């Protein structure tokens, strides 16, 4: 039998303690914004990428390493609620309290 613990609070996650929630995260670079012109729409993208890789190989440079990152976390229900309510963990401003007038 596999044993799981909450990756935030360390609580043991057993079938009797409630469901185990899995949080999956993925990060990757945003695509560069470019404006489409007649020159860019007519260009053969596959040919351009092949040319860039060939130039890098001739120069002895390594091709760029992808910077995409994926992660998976096991969470108990209270920690899952806390993470989904404030995913970035930012300090929340105090909410003003108004009188009943």
Secondary structure by P-SEA (a helix, b strand, c coil): ccccccccccccccccccbbbbbbbbbbbccbbbbbccccccccaaaaaaaaaaaaaaaccccccccbbbbbbbbcaaaaaaaaaccccccccbbbbbccc
